[in-house]
């Protein structure tokens, strides 16, 4: 049981939480802006 607790403490450390949060935010930004076509590409046509 101590080993499981140690793994949980390592898995949910502050550093890992910040990394996970940053990854989720980046993924959300990519997903939410993917459907918006970039108009500036087509300006010259």
mmCIF entry with sequence, helices, sheets and N, C-alpha, C, O atoms, coordinates in Angstrom:
data_MODEL
# 
_entry.id   MODEL 
# 
_entity.id                         1 
_entity.type                       polymer 
_entity.pdbx_number_of_molecules   1 
# 
_entity_poly.entity_id                      1 
_entity_poly.type                           'polypeptide(L)' 
_entity_poly.nstd_linkage                   no 
_entity_poly.nstd_monomer                   no 
_entity_poly.pdbx_seq_one_letter_code       
;(UNK)(UNK)(UNK)(UNK)(UNK)(UNK)(UNK)(UNK)(UNK)(UNK)(UNK)(UNK)(UNK)(UNK)(UNK)(UNK)
(UNK)(UNK)(UNK)(UNK)(UNK)(UNK)(UNK)(UNK)(UNK)(UNK)(UNK)(UNK)(UNK)(UNK)(UNK)(UNK)
(UNK)(UNK)(UNK)(UNK)(UNK)(UNK)(UNK)(UNK)(UNK)(UNK)(UNK)(UNK)(UNK)
;
_entity_poly.pdbx_seq_one_letter_code_can   XXXXXXXXXXXXXXXXXXXXXXXXXXXXXXXXXXXXXXXXXXXXX 
_entity_poly.pdbx_strand_id                 A 
# 
loop_
_entity_poly_seq.entity_id 
_entity_poly_seq.num 
_entity_poly_seq.mon_id 
_entity_poly_seq.hetero 
1 1  UNK n 
1 2  UNK n 
1 3  UNK n 
1 4  UNK n 
1 5  UNK n 
1 6  UNK n 
1 7  UNK n 
1 8  UNK n 
1 9  UNK n 
1 10 UNK n 
1 11 UNK n 
1 12 UNK n 
1 13 UNK n 
1 14 UNK n 
1 15 UNK n 
1 16 UNK n 
1 17 UNK n 
1 18 UNK n 
1 19 UNK n 
1 20 UNK n 
1 21 UNK n 
1 22 UNK n 
1 23 UNK n 
1 24 UNK n 
1 25 UNK n 
1 26 UNK n 
1 27 UNK n 
1 28 UNK n 
1 29 UNK n 
1 30 UNK n 
1 31 UNK n 
1 32 UNK n 
1 33 UNK n 
1 34 UNK n 
1 35 UNK n 
1 36 UNK n 
1 37 UNK n 
1 38 UNK n 
1 39 UNK n 
1 40 UNK n 
1 41 UNK n 
1 42 UNK n 
1 43 UNK n 
1 44 UNK n 
1 45 UNK n 
# 
_struct_asym.id          A 
_struct_asym.entity_id   1 
# 
loop_
_struct_conf.conf_type_id 
_struct_conf.id 
_struct_conf.pdbx_PDB_helix_id 
_struct_conf.beg_label_comp_id 
_struct_conf.beg_label_asym_id 
_struct_conf.beg_label_seq_id 
_struct_conf.pdbx_beg_PDB_ins_code 
_struct_conf.end_label_comp_id 
_struct_conf.end_label_asym_id 
_struct_conf.end_label_seq_id 
_struct_conf.pdbx_end_PDB_ins_code 
_struct_conf.beg_auth_comp_id 
_struct_conf.beg_auth_asym_id 
_struct_conf.beg_auth_seq_id 
_struct_conf.end_auth_comp_id 
_struct_conf.end_auth_asym_id 
_struct_conf.end_auth_seq_id 
_struct_conf.pdbx_PDB_helix_class 
_struct_conf.details 
_struct_conf.pdbx_PDB_helix_length 
HELX_P HELX_P1 AA1 UNK A 2  ? UNK A 11 ? UNK A 2  UNK A 11 1 ? 10 
HELX_P HELX_P2 AA2 UNK A 14 ? UNK A 34 ? UNK A 14 UNK A 34 1 ? 21 
HELX_P HELX_P3 AA3 UNK A 39 ? UNK A 42 ? UNK A 39 UNK A 42 5 ? 4  
# 
_struct_conf_type.id          HELX_P 
_struct_conf_type.criteria    ? 
_struct_conf_type.reference   ? 
# 
loop_
_atom_site.group_PDB 
_atom_site.id 
_atom_site.type_symbol 
_atom_site.label_atom_id 
_atom_site.label_alt_id 
_atom_site.label_comp_id 
_atom_site.label_asym_id 
_atom_site.label_entity_id 
_atom_site.label_seq_id 
_atom_site.pdbx_PDB_ins_code 
_atom_site.Cartn_x 
_atom_site.Cartn_y 
_atom_site.Cartn_z 
_atom_site.occupancy 
_atom_site.B_iso_or_equiv 
_atom_site.pdbx_formal_charge 
_atom_site.auth_seq_id 
_atom_site.auth_comp_id 
_atom_site.auth_asym_id 
_atom_site.auth_atom_id 
_atom_site.pdbx_PDB_model_num 
ATOM 1   N N  . UNK A 1 1  ? 0.822   -1.202 0.000   1.00 0.00 ? 1  UNK A N  1 
ATOM 2   C CA . UNK A 1 1  ? 0.000   0.000  0.000   1.00 0.00 ? 1  UNK A CA 1 
ATOM 3   C C  . UNK A 1 1  ? 0.863   1.261  0.000   1.00 0.00 ? 1  UNK A C  1 
ATOM 4   O O  . UNK A 1 1  ? 0.496   2.272  -0.599  1.00 0.00 ? 1  UNK A O  1 
ATOM 5   N N  . UNK A 1 2  ? 2.012   1.194  0.676   1.00 0.00 ? 2  UNK A N  1 
ATOM 6   C CA . UNK A 1 2  ? 2.911   2.345  0.706   1.00 0.00 ? 2  UNK A CA 1 
ATOM 7   C C  . UNK A 1 2  ? 3.445   2.665  -0.687  1.00 0.00 ? 2  UNK A C  1 
ATOM 8   O O  . UNK A 1 2  ? 3.636   3.824  -1.055  1.00 0.00 ? 2  UNK A O  1 
ATOM 9   N N  . UNK A 1 3  ? 3.678   1.602  -1.445  1.00 0.00 ? 3  UNK A N  1 
ATOM 10  C CA . UNK A 1 3  ? 4.206   1.797  -2.794  1.00 0.00 ? 3  UNK A CA 1 
ATOM 11  C C  . UNK A 1 3  ? 3.176   2.514  -3.672  1.00 0.00 ? 3  UNK A C  1 
ATOM 12  O O  . UNK A 1 3  ? 3.520   3.403  -4.451  1.00 0.00 ? 3  UNK A O  1 
ATOM 13  N N  . UNK A 1 4  ? 1.917   2.116  -3.533  1.00 0.00 ? 4  UNK A N  1 
ATOM 14  C CA . UNK A 1 4  ? 0.841   2.750  -4.296  1.00 0.00 ? 4  UNK A CA 1 
ATOM 15  C C  . UNK A 1 4  ? 0.709   4.223  -3.921  1.00 0.00 ? 4  UNK A C  1 
ATOM 16  O O  . UNK A 1 4  ? 0.485   5.075  -4.782  1.00 0.00 ? 4  UNK A O  1 
ATOM 17  N N  . UNK A 1 5  ? 0.846   4.510  -2.654  1.00 0.00 ? 5  UNK A N  1 
ATOM 18  C CA . UNK A 1 5  ? 0.758   5.892  -2.175  1.00 0.00 ? 5  UNK A CA 1 
ATOM 19  C C  . UNK A 1 5  ? 1.919   6.730  -2.715  1.00 0.00 ? 5  UNK A C  1 
ATOM 20  O O  . UNK A 1 5  ? 1.741   7.894  -3.073  1.00 0.00 ? 5  UNK A O  1 
ATOM 21  N N  . UNK A 1 6  ? 3.102   6.128  -2.769  1.00 0.00 ? 6  UNK A N  1 
ATOM 22  C CA . UNK A 1 6  ? 4.279   6.830  -3.293  1.00 0.00 ? 6  UNK A CA 1 
ATOM 23  C C  . UNK A 1 6  ? 4.114   7.119  -4.782  1.00 0.00 ? 6  UNK A C  1 
ATOM 24  O O  . UNK A 1 6  ? 4.464   8.201  -5.252  1.00 0.00 ? 6  UNK A O  1 
ATOM 25  N N  . UNK A 1 7  ? 3.585   6.153  -5.517  1.00 0.00 ? 7  UNK A N  1 
ATOM 26  C CA . UNK A 1 7  ? 3.348   6.353  -6.954  1.00 0.00 ? 7  UNK A CA 1 
ATOM 27  C C  . UNK A 1 7  ? 2.301   7.443  -7.154  1.00 0.00 ? 7  UNK A C  1 
ATOM 28  O O  . UNK A 1 7  ? 2.450   8.287  -8.038  1.00 0.00 ? 7  UNK A O  1 
ATOM 29  N N  . UNK A 1 8  ? 1.253   7.435  -6.349  1.00 0.00 ? 8  UNK A N  1 
ATOM 30  C CA . UNK A 1 8  ? 0.219   8.466  -6.440  1.00 0.00 ? 8  UNK A CA 1 
ATOM 31  C C  . UNK A 1 8  ? 0.759   9.840  -6.127  1.00 0.00 ? 8  UNK A C  1 
ATOM 32  O O  . UNK A 1 8  ? 0.393   10.818 -6.779  1.00 0.00 ? 8  UNK A O  1 
ATOM 33  N N  . UNK A 1 9  ? 1.620   9.924  -5.142  1.00 0.00 ? 9  UNK A N  1 
ATOM 34  C CA . UNK A 1 9  ? 2.222   11.207 -4.777  1.00 0.00 ? 9  UNK A CA 1 
ATOM 35  C C  . UNK A 1 9  ? 3.123   11.719 -5.903  1.00 0.00 ? 9  UNK A C  1 
ATOM 36  O O  . UNK A 1 9  ? 3.167   12.919 -6.176  1.00 0.00 ? 9  UNK A O  1 
ATOM 37  N N  . UNK A 1 10 ? 3.844   10.789 -6.556  1.00 0.00 ? 10 UNK A N  1 
ATOM 38  C CA . UNK A 1 10 ? 4.705   11.183 -7.670  1.00 0.00 ? 10 UNK A CA 1 
ATOM 39  C C  . UNK A 1 10 ? 3.866   11.592 -8.880  1.00 0.00 ? 10 UNK A C  1 
ATOM 40  O O  . UNK A 1 10 ? 4.172   12.572 -9.559  1.00 0.00 ? 10 UNK A O  1 
ATOM 41  N N  . UNK A 1 11 ? 2.802   10.825 -9.139  1.00 0.00 ? 11 UNK A N  1 
ATOM 42  C CA . UNK A 1 11 ? 1.966   11.054 -10.314 1.00 0.00 ? 11 UNK A CA 1 
ATOM 43  C C  . UNK A 1 11 ? 1.250   12.394 -10.227 1.00 0.00 ? 11 UNK A C  1 
ATOM 44  O O  . UNK A 1 11 ? 1.116   13.096 -11.229 1.00 0.00 ? 11 UNK A O  1 
ATOM 45  N N  . UNK A 1 12 ? 0.793   12.746 -9.042  1.00 0.00 ? 12 UNK A N  1 
ATOM 46  C CA . UNK A 1 12 ? 0.023   13.977 -8.867  1.00 0.00 ? 12 UNK A CA 1 
ATOM 47  C C  . UNK A 1 12 ? 0.840   15.063 -8.182  1.00 0.00 ? 12 UNK A C  1 
ATOM 48  O O  . UNK A 1 12 ? 0.311   15.843 -7.390  1.00 0.00 ? 12 UNK A O  1 
ATOM 49  N N  . UNK A 1 13 ? 2.119   15.108 -8.489  1.00 0.00 ? 13 UNK A N  1 
ATOM 50  C CA . UNK A 1 13 ? 2.953   16.165 -7.925  1.00 0.00 ? 13 UNK A CA 1 
ATOM 51  C C  . UNK A 1 13 ? 2.597   17.493 -8.582  1.00 0.00 ? 13 UNK A C  1 
ATOM 52  O O  . UNK A 1 13 ? 1.940   17.523 -9.623  1.00 0.00 ? 13 UNK A O  1 
ATOM 53  N N  . UNK A 1 14 ? 3.026   18.572 -7.978  1.00 0.00 ? 14 UNK A N  1 
ATOM 54  C CA . UNK A 1 14 ? 2.689   19.905 -8.487  1.00 0.00 ? 14 UNK A CA 1 
ATOM 55  C C  . UNK A 1 14 ? 3.225   20.113 -9.900  1.00 0.00 ? 14 UNK A C  1 
ATOM 56  O O  . UNK A 1 14 ? 2.562   20.714 -10.747 1.00 0.00 ? 14 UNK A O  1 
ATOM 57  N N  . UNK A 1 15 ? 4.428   19.610 -10.140 1.00 0.00 ? 15 UNK A N  1 
ATOM 58  C CA . UNK A 1 15 ? 5.042   19.772 -11.455 1.00 0.00 ? 15 UNK A CA 1 
ATOM 59  C C  . UNK A 1 15 ? 4.235   19.058 -12.536 1.00 0.00 ? 15 UNK A C  1 
ATOM 60  O O  . UNK A 1 15 ? 3.986   19.610 -13.608 1.00 0.00 ? 15 UNK A O  1 
ATOM 61  N N  . UNK A 1 16 ? 3.832   17.820 -12.238 1.00 0.00 ? 16 UNK A N  1 
ATOM 62  C CA . UNK A 1 16 ? 3.058   17.049 -13.208 1.00 0.00 ? 16 UNK A CA 1 
ATOM 63  C C  . UNK A 1 16 ? 1.685   17.665 -13.437 1.00 0.00 ? 16 UNK A C  1 
ATOM 64  O O  . UNK A 1 16 ? 1.167   17.630 -14.553 1.00 0.00 ? 16 UNK A O  1 
ATOM 65  N N  . UNK A 1 17 ? 1.095   18.226 -12.393 1.00 0.00 ? 17 UNK A N  1 
ATOM 66  C CA . UNK A 1 17 ? -0.211  18.869 -12.538 1.00 0.00 ? 17 UNK A CA 1 
ATOM 67  C C  . UNK A 1 17 ? -0.114  20.091 -13.450 1.00 0.00 ? 17 UNK A C  1 
ATOM 68  O O  . UNK A 1 17 ? -0.987  20.311 -14.289 1.00 0.00 ? 17 UNK A O  1 
ATOM 69  N N  . UNK A 1 18 ? 0.952   20.892 -13.285 1.00 0.00 ? 18 UNK A N  1 
ATOM 70  C CA . UNK A 1 18 ? 1.132   22.052 -14.157 1.00 0.00 ? 18 UNK A CA 1 
ATOM 71  C C  . UNK A 1 18 ? 1.326   21.610 -15.607 1.00 0.00 ? 18 UNK A C  1 
ATOM 72  O O  . UNK A 1 18 ? 0.778   22.224 -16.522 1.00 0.00 ? 18 UNK A O  1 
ATOM 73  N N  . UNK A 1 19 ? 2.098   20.555 -15.815 1.00 0.00 ? 19 UNK A N  1 
ATOM 74  C CA . UNK A 1 19 ? 2.341   20.054 -17.168 1.00 0.00 ? 19 UNK A CA 1 
ATOM 75  C C  . UNK A 1 19 ? 1.051   19.540 -17.792 1.00 0.00 ? 19 UNK A C  1 
ATOM 76  O O  . UNK A 1 19 ? 0.780   19.797 -18.965 1.00 0.00 ? 19 UNK A O  1 
ATOM 77  N N  . UNK A 1 20 ? 0.256   18.816 -17.013 1.00 0.00 ? 20 UNK A N  1 
ATOM 78  C CA . UNK A 1 20 ? -1.017  18.287 -17.503 1.00 0.00 ? 20 UNK A CA 1 
ATOM 79  C C  . UNK A 1 20 ? -1.980  19.417 -17.835 1.00 0.00 ? 20 UNK A C  1 
ATOM 80  O O  . UNK A 1 20 ? -2.651  19.383 -18.866 1.00 0.00 ? 20 UNK A O  1 
ATOM 81  N N  . UNK A 1 21 ? -2.049  20.409 -16.973 1.00 0.00 ? 21 UNK A N  1 
ATOM 82  C CA . UNK A 1 21 ? -2.935  21.552 -17.196 1.00 0.00 ? 21 UNK A CA 1 
ATOM 83  C C  . UNK A 1 21 ? -2.530  22.316 -18.456 1.00 0.00 ? 21 UNK A C  1 
ATOM 84  O O  . UNK A 1 21 ? -3.385  22.709 -19.251 1.00 0.00 ? 21 UNK A O  1 
ATOM 85  N N  . UNK A 1 22 ? -1.240  22.523 -18.632 1.00 0.00 ? 22 UNK A N  1 
ATOM 86  C CA . UNK A 1 22 ? -0.748  23.221 -19.815 1.00 0.00 ? 22 UNK A CA 1 
ATOM 87  C C  . UNK A 1 22 ? -1.075  22.445 -21.091 1.00 0.00 ? 22 UNK A C  1 
ATOM 88  O O  . UNK A 1 22 ? -1.471  23.034 -22.097 1.00 0.00 ? 22 UNK A O  1 
ATOM 89  N N  . UNK A 1 23 ? -0.907  21.126 -21.045 1.00 0.00 ? 23 UNK A N  1 
ATOM 90  C CA . UNK A 1 23 ? -1.216  20.286 -22.197 1.00 0.00 ? 23 UNK A CA 1 
ATOM 91  C C  . UNK A 1 23 ? -2.691  20.360 -22.549 1.00 0.00 ? 23 UNK A C  1 
ATOM 92  O O  . UNK A 1 23 ? -3.048  20.471 -23.722 1.00 0.00 ? 23 UNK A O  1 
ATOM 93  N N  . UNK A 1 24 ? -3.553  20.298 -21.537 1.00 0.00 ? 24 UNK A N  1 
ATOM 94  C CA . UNK A 1 24 ? -4.995  20.362 -21.772 1.00 0.00 ? 24 UNK A CA 1 
ATOM 95  C C  . UNK A 1 24 ? -5.382  21.711 -22.373 1.00 0.00 ? 24 UNK A C  1 
ATOM 96  O O  . UNK A 1 24 ? -6.199  21.768 -23.292 1.00 0.00 ? 24 UNK A O  1 
ATOM 97  N N  . UNK A 1 25 ? -4.803  22.792 -21.863 1.00 0.00 ? 25 UNK A N  1 
ATOM 98  C CA . UNK A 1 25 ? -5.112  24.127 -22.390 1.00 0.00 ? 25 UNK A CA 1 
ATOM 99  C C  . UNK A 1 25 ? -4.681  24.242 -23.851 1.00 0.00 ? 25 UNK A C  1 
ATOM 100 O O  . UNK A 1 25 ? -5.420  24.775 -24.679 1.00 0.00 ? 25 UNK A O  1 
ATOM 101 N N  . UNK A 1 26 ? -3.484  23.744 -24.166 1.00 0.00 ? 26 UNK A N  1 
ATOM 102 C CA . UNK A 1 26 ? -2.992  23.810 -25.549 1.00 0.00 ? 26 UNK A CA 1 
ATOM 103 C C  . UNK A 1 26 ? -3.879  22.986 -26.475 1.00 0.00 ? 26 UNK A C  1 
ATOM 104 O O  . UNK A 1 26 ? -4.212  23.431 -27.574 1.00 0.00 ? 26 UNK A O  1 
ATOM 105 N N  . UNK A 1 27 ? -4.265  21.785 -26.039 1.00 0.00 ? 27 UNK A N  1 
ATOM 106 C CA . UNK A 1 27 ? -5.147  20.948 -26.854 1.00 0.00 ? 27 UNK A CA 1 
ATOM 107 C C  . UNK A 1 27 ? -6.497  21.619 -27.084 1.00 0.00 ? 27 UNK A C  1 
ATOM 108 O O  . UNK A 1 27 ? -7.026  21.584 -28.195 1.00 0.00 ? 27 UNK A O  1 
ATOM 109 N N  . UNK A 1 28 ? -7.056  22.227 -26.043 1.00 0.00 ? 28 UNK A N  1 
ATOM 110 C CA . UNK A 1 28 ? -8.335  22.921 -26.191 1.00 0.00 ? 28 UNK A CA 1 
ATOM 111 C C  . UNK A 1 28 ? -8.232  24.084 -27.172 1.00 0.00 ? 28 UNK A C  1 
ATOM 112 O O  . UNK A 1 28 ? -9.128  24.291 -27.990 1.00 0.00 ? 28 UNK A O  1 
ATOM 113 N N  . UNK A 1 29 ? -7.148  24.839 -27.091 1.00 0.00 ? 29 UNK A N  1 
ATOM 114 C CA . UNK A 1 29 ? -6.961  25.963 -28.017 1.00 0.00 ? 29 UNK A CA 1 
ATOM 115 C C  . UNK A 1 29 ? -6.870  25.454 -29.450 1.00 0.00 ? 29 UNK A C  1 
ATOM 116 O O  . UNK A 1 29 ? -7.467  26.039 -30.354 1.00 0.00 ? 29 UNK A O  1 
ATOM 117 N N  . UNK A 1 30 ? -6.134  24.379 -29.663 1.00 0.00 ? 30 UNK A N  1 
ATOM 118 C CA . UNK A 1 30 ? -5.996  23.816 -31.011 1.00 0.00 ? 30 UNK A CA 1 
ATOM 119 C C  . UNK A 1 30 ? -7.340  23.314 -31.524 1.00 0.00 ? 30 UNK A C  1 
ATOM 120 O O  . UNK A 1 30 ? -7.702  23.574 -32.672 1.00 0.00 ? 30 UNK A O  1 
ATOM 121 N N  . UNK A 1 31 ? -8.082  22.597 -30.683 1.00 0.00 ? 31 UNK A N  1 
ATOM 122 C CA . UNK A 1 31 ? -9.368  22.038 -31.096 1.00 0.00 ? 31 UNK A CA 1 
ATOM 123 C C  . UNK A 1 31 ? -10.381 23.147 -31.382 1.00 0.00 ? 31 UNK A C  1 
ATOM 124 O O  . UNK A 1 31 ? -11.104 23.089 -32.376 1.00 0.00 ? 31 UNK A O  1 
ATOM 125 N N  . UNK A 1 32 ? -10.431 24.147 -30.516 1.00 0.00 ? 32 UNK A N  1 
ATOM 126 C CA . UNK A 1 32 ? -11.435 25.199 -30.674 1.00 0.00 ? 32 UNK A CA 1 
ATOM 127 C C  . UNK A 1 32 ? -11.130 26.144 -31.830 1.00 0.00 ? 32 UNK A C  1 
ATOM 128 O O  . UNK A 1 32 ? -12.048 26.750 -32.381 1.00 0.00 ? 32 UNK A O  1 
ATOM 129 N N  . UNK A 1 33 ? -9.872  26.281 -32.206 1.00 0.00 ? 33 UNK A N  1 
ATOM 130 C CA . UNK A 1 33 ? -9.540  27.194 -33.304 1.00 0.00 ? 33 UNK A CA 1 
ATOM 131 C C  . UNK A 1 33 ? -9.324  26.458 -34.626 1.00 0.00 ? 33 UNK A C  1 
ATOM 132 O O  . UNK A 1 33 ? -9.051  27.099 -35.641 1.00 0.00 ? 33 UNK A O  1 
ATOM 133 N N  . UNK A 1 34 ? -9.439  25.147 -34.636 1.00 0.00 ? 34 UNK A N  1 
ATOM 134 C CA . UNK A 1 34 ? -9.165  24.372 -35.850 1.00 0.00 ? 34 UNK A CA 1 
ATOM 135 C C  . UNK A 1 34 ? -10.223 24.616 -36.922 1.00 0.00 ? 34 UNK A C  1 
ATOM 136 O O  . UNK A 1 34 ? -9.908  24.602 -38.112 1.00 0.00 ? 34 UNK A O  1 
ATOM 137 N N  . UNK A 1 35 ? -11.485 24.840 -36.515 1.00 0.00 ? 35 UNK A N  1 
ATOM 138 C CA . UNK A 1 35 ? -12.538 24.996 -37.518 1.00 0.00 ? 35 UNK A CA 1 
ATOM 139 C C  . UNK A 1 35 ? -12.570 26.403 -38.114 1.00 0.00 ? 35 UNK A C  1 
ATOM 140 O O  . UNK A 1 35 ? -13.169 26.608 -39.170 1.00 0.00 ? 35 UNK A O  1 
ATOM 141 N N  . UNK A 1 36 ? -11.946 27.356 -37.468 1.00 0.00 ? 36 UNK A N  1 
ATOM 142 C CA . UNK A 1 36 ? -11.910 28.721 -37.994 1.00 0.00 ? 36 UNK A CA 1 
ATOM 143 C C  . UNK A 1 36 ? -10.832 28.801 -39.074 1.00 0.00 ? 36 UNK A C  1 
ATOM 144 O O  . UNK A 1 36 ? -9.640  28.718 -38.780 1.00 0.00 ? 36 UNK A O  1 
ATOM 145 N N  . UNK A 1 37 ? -11.264 28.964 -40.328 1.00 0.00 ? 37 UNK A N  1 
ATOM 146 C CA . UNK A 1 37 ? -10.283 29.000 -41.411 1.00 0.00 ? 37 UNK A CA 1 
ATOM 147 C C  . UNK A 1 37 ? -9.513  30.313 -41.373 1.00 0.00 ? 37 UNK A C  1 
ATOM 148 O O  . UNK A 1 37 ? -10.106 31.373 -41.179 1.00 0.00 ? 37 UNK A O  1 
ATOM 149 N N  . UNK A 1 38 ? -8.223  30.253 -41.554 1.00 0.00 ? 38 UNK A N  1 
ATOM 150 C CA . UNK A 1 38 ? -7.415  31.478 -41.516 1.00 0.00 ? 38 UNK A CA 1 
ATOM 151 C C  . UNK A 1 38 ? -7.667  32.336 -42.757 1.00 0.00 ? 38 UNK A C  1 
ATOM 152 O O  . UNK A 1 38 ? -7.237  31.979 -43.854 1.00 0.00 ? 38 UNK A O  1 
ATOM 153 N N  . UNK A 1 39 ? -8.348  33.446 -42.592 1.00 0.00 ? 39 UNK A N  1 
ATOM 154 C CA . UNK A 1 39 ? -8.734  34.296 -43.723 1.00 0.00 ? 39 UNK A CA 1 
ATOM 155 C C  . UNK A 1 39 ? -7.528  34.971 -44.373 1.00 0.00 ? 39 UNK A C  1 
ATOM 156 O O  . UNK A 1 39 ? -7.555  35.255 -45.570 1.00 0.00 ? 39 UNK A O  1 
ATOM 157 N N  . UNK A 1 40 ? -6.478  35.229 -43.607 1.00 0.00 ? 40 UNK A N  1 
ATOM 158 C CA . UNK A 1 40 ? -5.326  35.948 -44.151 1.00 0.00 ? 40 UNK A CA 1 
ATOM 159 C C  . UNK A 1 40 ? -4.607  35.162 -45.234 1.00 0.00 ? 40 UNK A C  1 
ATOM 160 O O  . UNK A 1 40 ? -3.908  35.750 -46.059 1.00 0.00 ? 40 UNK A O  1 
ATOM 161 N N  . UNK A 1 41 ? -4.766  33.834 -45.247 1.00 0.00 ? 41 UNK A N  1 
ATOM 162 C CA . UNK A 1 41 ? -4.110  33.023 -46.284 1.00 0.00 ? 41 UNK A CA 1 
ATOM 163 C C  . UNK A 1 41 ? -4.736  33.316 -47.644 1.00 0.00 ? 41 UNK A C  1 
ATOM 164 O O  . UNK A 1 41 ? -4.045  33.335 -48.663 1.00 0.00 ? 41 UNK A O  1 
ATOM 165 N N  . UNK A 1 42 ? -6.058  33.547 -47.651 1.00 0.00 ? 42 UNK A N  1 
ATOM 166 C CA . UNK A 1 42 ? -6.783  33.697 -48.910 1.00 0.00 ? 42 UNK A CA 1 
ATOM 167 C C  . UNK A 1 42 ? -6.911  35.151 -49.349 1.00 0.00 ? 42 UNK A C  1 
ATOM 168 O O  . UNK A 1 42 ? -7.631  35.430 -50.307 1.00 0.00 ? 42 UNK A O  1 
ATOM 169 N N  . UNK A 1 43 ? -6.246  36.077 -48.690 1.00 0.00 ? 43 UNK A N  1 
ATOM 170 C CA . UNK A 1 43 ? -6.390  37.494 -49.015 1.00 0.00 ? 43 UNK A CA 1 
ATOM 171 C C  . UNK A 1 43 ? -5.917  37.817 -50.434 1.00 0.00 ? 43 UNK A C  1 
ATOM 172 O O  . UNK A 1 43 ? -6.491  38.681 -51.096 1.00 0.00 ? 43 UNK A O  1 
ATOM 173 N N  . UNK A 1 44 ? -4.887  37.136 -50.898 1.00 0.00 ? 44 UNK A N  1 
ATOM 174 C CA . UNK A 1 44 ? -4.337  37.454 -52.213 1.00 0.00 ? 44 UNK A CA 1 
ATOM 175 C C  . UNK A 1 44 ? -5.106  36.862 -53.377 1.00 0.00 ? 44 UNK A C  1 
ATOM 176 O O  . UNK A 1 44 ? -4.820  37.188 -54.529 1.00 0.00 ? 44 UNK A O  1 
ATOM 177 N N  . UNK A 1 45 ? -6.071  36.002 -53.108 1.00 0.00 ? 45 UNK A N  1 
ATOM 178 C CA . UNK A 1 45 ? -6.785  35.319 -54.197 1.00 0.00 ? 45 UNK A CA 1 
ATOM 179 C C  . UNK A 1 45 ? -8.107  35.971 -54.505 1.00 0.00 ? 45 UNK A C  1 
ATOM 180 O O  . UNK A 1 45 ? -8.827  35.517 -55.394 1.00 0.00 ? 45 UNK A O  1 
# 
